Every structure is written in C-alpha cells, then in structure tokens.
Amino acid sequence: MSRLTHVASGPYAPPEPARVLTAVSADGARLHVEVHGPEGAPAVVLAHGWTCSTAFWAAQIRALADGHRVIAYDQRGHGRSPASAVCSTDALADDLEAVLNATLAPGERAVIAGHSMGGMTVMAAATRPAFREHAAAVLLCSTGASQLVAQSIVVPMRPGRLRTWLTRHILGSRAPLGPVTPLALRILKYGTMGPGSAPHMVQACAHIVHACPRRVRHAWSQVLDLLDLDHGVRELAVPTAVVVGTADRLTPPVHARALAAALPHCLGVTELPGLGHMTPVEAPELVTGKIRELAAAYLTAMDDEARGDEARGDEARVKEGA
C-alpha cells in the first residue's frame, strides 16, 4: 500500500469518514471504502485517478457531506487498497461494481464522479449490471477514452512518433518520485496543474501523488498507454457532464470534446480557462457545484417519482380494501 503522507490541515486535509468498509472485487481484490455524511441522504460516489487516493476528493467530501452520503474509495494499489497482480480496465469496472454493491441498497441511485482514471473506470463499467442499476448521472473530470499518450502535451513539441515515444517513457517511468522537494513541486505543477495554481493546491497534489508506490504507478501507466474505451463512451447512457481545464497537459480538451460528441446523453462540456489536469483540486467549488447540480436534478427527481409510485400504490391498496 502507499505511504499516506497527505496534508494534515486546511481544505485539502482528508476528513474523517463516518464509516469505513472493505469491498471485495470479482478477483478477490480488497478495496478501502469511506462513507461520509448522513445515512439515507442522496448518494454520491467518487472515483479518483491514477496515482491518487480518496484524499484527492477532500474538498468535495467536506462540501458535500452536509447533505449527501459521499462514498469514496481507493483504486486497487492506491491509498489503503492493497496492490493486485491484475491491472486492467476490466478490473477497474469490477472494482466500481463491488463498491456500488457494497454501499448502495438494491435499486438505489447515485451520482458518480470520476477524475482521470476514475472517469475511465466509469466508461469501463458503462455496460455492467451494477452500474446500470445504480448510476443516475455522471460527472467526468479531466479524462479521456483513448489515445492518451499520443494526444498528451506534456512534452512541448509537435505531435508525432518522437513526442509519443518520449511521453510514453516519461509517464511510464519506474523511477521513484522521492520526497516532496521544491523541484518536485515545480515538475508536478508543470505536468499536472495550471500555471496559476496556488502553492497549497500543488502541495496537496504532490503529497498524494508521491505517496503512490512506483510499481503501482508503472503498472497502471501501461494500462493507460493502451487505453481504448471508445465503446464504453457510446454505452454510457445516463446524463453525463464533462469538465476539463484548458491547460490540461495529460488529457487536453480534445478528449473532452470527443467524449461530448460520442456520449448518448451529454449535458455539455465546461472548459476551465488556465486550469490543468487536477480540476477537483484546482477548481473545488466548481466541481462540487456540478455534483450538487446533478444530484439535485437526477436524484431528487427520482426520489419524488418513487414517492409518487408508492403513494399511488397505497391509494390502490386502499381502494381494493374498500
């Protein structure tokens, strides 16, 4: 498991969960799951990205847990979830299914938000029974479905085989990241965040990313290198909003626009000027607001419909008994 060295204070300090549980995936992988907020409240499920952990969603958890049941989990090998020999998009889908089944009642719906590899998790799970049973709406943040390495602009040169080769070797490096030094902060900010990102945001992201074991980081980089989830996008039939930073070097806006064109029920793309790849940290209020909007529009409406069905059923039973 990763070294848990995230920030200890401030808006990006992970809050204490109301409940912790372990979800067991299809291949036996054990997943650390945190539940925040009141039981019975509208549910939100958060899936983090490559090299991150539940700590990445600290700002959203703090803001949403007053009126929502917020469920966050560590992807296998990340945070408190042990590493697994299996790293694949099918495993990501299996894991999300396991979390949904472990935390939601039969038929209960949730808004599911995925950042980067978490968004890819959602795409991979689009056809799974548990996802179709439980997903009311989706937020995709800073993510893509295919050609991640070829379209990355981490290496500042013209597109082509040389840039792709260099990017593949940089992102797939086995080198340890080491301690969070001033140089490490500059490198991480360049690669993953917008130029105007505040120092405390960069610090928070660096502590999370540097805690990811290098073997886990490398193993999942190979999955992302070969990623092809275009079919999953076309199967993602629930209402879906997309958010991207215009300065995102890892999944630039070309990915968001491609998602919008392929999604069956896209609610639009929000492009954030000057922001990078870490949108939930760089624009916490906006990302939280998008999740709130989806919950209000699709969870409340479903609750009202369910209450209406129940009332109509009660009325019918009264008439039958009269």
ZINORTA-V641131 format. One line per field, one symbol per residue. phi: phi as a letter, one per 30 degrees, with the letter a starting at -180 (. if undefined). psi: psi as a letter, one per 30 degrees, with the letter a starting at -180 (. if undefined). A space follows every 10 residues. Layout:
# ZINORTA-V641131
phi: ???
psi: ???
This chain:
# ZINORTA-V641131
phi: .dddbddcbj dcddddddab bcccddcjdc cdbcbcjddi decbcccdce icaeedcedd dedcddbbcc cbbdeeichc cddbdcbadd dededdeddd ddccdeidcb dccbchdddd edddcecded dddcdcabcc chbacahddd cdcdcdadel dddddddedd dcdcdddidd cedddddddd dbbddcdded ddeddddddd ddedddeded dddddcebce ddddcdddeb cbbaddcddd bdeeddddde dcddbdcjcc cceiccdced ddbddddddd dedddddcdd dddddddddd dddddddddd dd
psi: llkjhlkfla fgkklklfkk lkkklegfkk kkkkkllkkf lkkkkkjlak gaafffgeee eeeffegljk jklklkflbg klllfkjlee eeeeeeeeee effklkfkll kkkkkcfeee eeeegefkee efefjelkkj killflheee fkhejilkka eeeeeeeeee fgkfkkfalj leeeeeeeee ffllfgkkef eeeeeeeeef fkkeeeeeef eeeeegkjge eeeffiflkk kkkkkfgjfe ilfeeeeeee ffkeikglkj kjkflbfhef eeieeeeeee eeeeeeefee eeeeeeeeee eeeeeeeeee f.
